[in-house]
Amino acid sequence: MKNKLIMAIALVMALVAGWAATTTTAQAATDNSLAKVQKKGTLIMGTSPDYPPYEFQATVHGKSQVVGMDVAVGKKIAKDLGVKLVVKSMSFDSLLVALQTGKVDMVISGMNPTPARRKNVDFTHTYYQGGYSIVINKNDKGIYKDKDSFVGKTIGAQTGSTMYNESKKQTSGTTVKGMTSVSDLILGLQSHKLQGVAMEKPSAQAYVSNNKELAMIPSHFDLSASDTSASVAFAKGSTSLVAAANKSVDQIRKQDLVNKDYLPAAGKYLKTNTVNTSMLHYWKAFLKGIEYTLIITVCSVFFGFILGVLLSLARMAQGGVFATALRWLATAYVEFIRGTPMMVQVMFVYFGLGLIVNLPALMSGIIAISLNSGAYIAEYIRGGINSVDKGQTEAARSLGMTSGYTMRYVVLPQALKNIWPSLGNEFITLIKDSSIVSIIGVSELIFQSNIVRSDTYRGVAPIAVIMVLYFIMTFTASRILNHFERKMQHD
């Protein structure tokens, strides 16, 4: 009896093992991630360029571009695959989402291959082993010695990073504040909103060596249970692509390319950045930010107005079942859009719809803001239509005009005059709200100011510049809109 039982168990185990082997082989056979990249001829690398010397912005031959040791690693992988590297910038906490939704082919951003991350993405072998330090203001060097010195104080770390998680786990009586950008953390430190910033040791050295007001102290974090190495992340199941990238990573480790070539090259770019840190030197970056801000605003108002007209008419539809359904759908849309944050809507359009249609970041931003603006404009127009005296409609209909012609030539022109101030206010608001699309890597003013801050290690000056630029744009737009409003009232 025992022999039969053992034989049965052995048979089941053999079948399970055979099934697992067959499944693994089938997955490997159906994995076309490497062939897909080689076919399109590009390898898209996602990164957050605010973490020198890993990745940061530098002006090269008059143009701003992402450089650093991680970019060098990406170029090595792309070269070995026989394709061109394309670098796509976005916030650190959006990188893995971008990878999972196919916006990028790989992520190289000083990312630690933690067990939690391994559940969702695949990692290559380690290409660099780092450590943690804490950056403080130089005047506080005698006060803080390590992580245990910040009791009752606030330490900052990049949201979604291992430093953030370890800071929360390994400090007691200390407030840990997360921010998406390291340049924002440094600004918070210099403005005394934070007393320290935990980051990778090479990045800490980069900031301290280029900013005389900062100093670096050892963190003394217990890293025995943490992985402080940096690896390249790929989408889950990209077996062939990971295997090919591992060959490049193994060469990098074997030849010690990071310490011999990549880090020294990044250091040269860091020195170049600090030669001229005047805001005038970066006028092209600010001009590009203004250009994208105005493109997003104008397009969003235009399409938002069209959508708003359609929604307002749908909400006011009268008649049978079809009109009722149309009115219900329009009302549900307006209430839902007005009840959710624009930032969430931008991320949903870019990442969520990205699973179906791979839309560029700029187009995604315009679509999301247009959809948001349309809901608000619909209410402005509905209010404007209701403000037009019903006698106007009755008079037009008595003259033989159809309901469509009455709305188009009699009601809407008068309604537009009534809602013009609200539409102008919406336009001014969108100029400022366009800054939200910086989270998906659109090069508007906020995004460009972060680039300048990363380039120059100056926190306040770029912010002051964009404040002035936003004011100039909104004030100019306000004067123009007021001019047309006066003409309408006069007419």
C-alpha positions, 0 to 999 in steps of 0.5 A: 500500500505504501509503495503504491502511495509513494508511486502515486505521489512520485507520479504527481510530482513528475507531472507537476515538474513536467508542467512547470518546465513546459510552462517556463519553456513556453513562456521563454519561447513566446517572450519577444521582448528582445526581438520587439526592441531590436525590430523598432530600433530603439530602447526607451529608458525611463529615468528621473534626472534629479539624482547626480551622479546617477542621472541629471541634466547638463548643458552639452553643446548648448543643449540640455540633455540627461547625462550621468553614470546610469545613462552610460549604462543605458548606452552600453546596453543599447549599443550591445543590442544594436539599437539607439537609446532614447531617454524619457524623463519623469518623476521617480515614483512614476517610473515603474508604472511607466514600465508596466504600461509600456511607456518605457522599455527599461528603467535605470534610475539608481533603483534598488531591486527590492523584493517588493519591486521584484514582484512587479518587474524583472531586474538584471544583475547589479551594476553598482553597489552604493551606500547611504549618507545624510546631507545637512546644512553646513552650519548644522554639522556639529549638531547632527552625527547620524540618523539617530541625531534627528529625534524631534526633527524632520528627515527627507527622502525621495518618495518610493525610494529605499532610503525613504522606507529605511528612514521610516523603519530605522529612525525613532521619534523622527518625522520622515517627509517624502518628496518626488524630486531630490532637488525639492528635498535640497530646497526644503533642506536649505529653507530649513523645512528639513534638517537632513536628506537621506540619499545614496552616497555618490549623490550626496557627494555630488550635491555637497561638492557643488554646494558650499552650504551643504555637508554630508554625514554618515547615515549608520543605517543597518543595511544588512537586510536591505539591498543597496545595489542598483539594477536595471528594471524591465517589464515582468516576463521580459526574459530574453531582454533581461538575459541580453542586458545581463551580458552588458551588465556583467561586462560593466562589473567585470571591467569596473566601468562605473568607477573607471569611466562612468563616474569620472565622466559624470563628474566632468558634467557636474563641474560644467554645470556650475561654471555658469549658474545664472538664470539668464544662461538658461533662458532657452530652458525657460522659453521652452517651458513657456512654449509648452505651457501655452500650447497645453493651455490654448489647446485645452481651452479650445477642445474644452470649449467644444466639449463644454458646449456639447455637454451643456446641450446634452444636460439640457436635452428635452424629450424621450428616452434618448434625451433622458439617457443623454442628459444622465450621461452628461451629468454623470461625466461632469460630476465625476470629472469635477469630483476627481483631482486633475493630477489623477486624471492626467496619470490615468490618461497617460498610464491607464489609456497607455495600456490600449493606445501609446499616447505621447506625454504632451498629447496625454496632458492636453487630452486630460486637461481638455476633458477636465476643462470641458466639465467646468466650461459645460457648467459655465455655458449651461448657466449662460444659456439659462441666463438668456431671457426665454422671450428671445427663444420665443421670438426666434421661434415665432419668426420660423427659426428651428430650435437648432438655429435659435440656439446657434444664432440667438441664444449662444451668442448672448450666453457667450457674452454672459459667460465670457468672464468665467471663460477668461478665468478658466483660461487663466487657471489652465495656464497655472494648472498646466504645471501638473503635466510635469509629473509625466515628463512634459517640458512645461515651466515647472519641469524646466525649472526642475531641470535648472535646479538640478543643473545649477544646484540653486533652489530658490532662483529658478522658482523666483524666475518661473513665478515672474514668468507665470505672472507675466503670462497670466497678467497679459492674458487677463488684459487681452480677455478684459479688452474683448469683454469691454468690446462685447459689453459695448456692442 
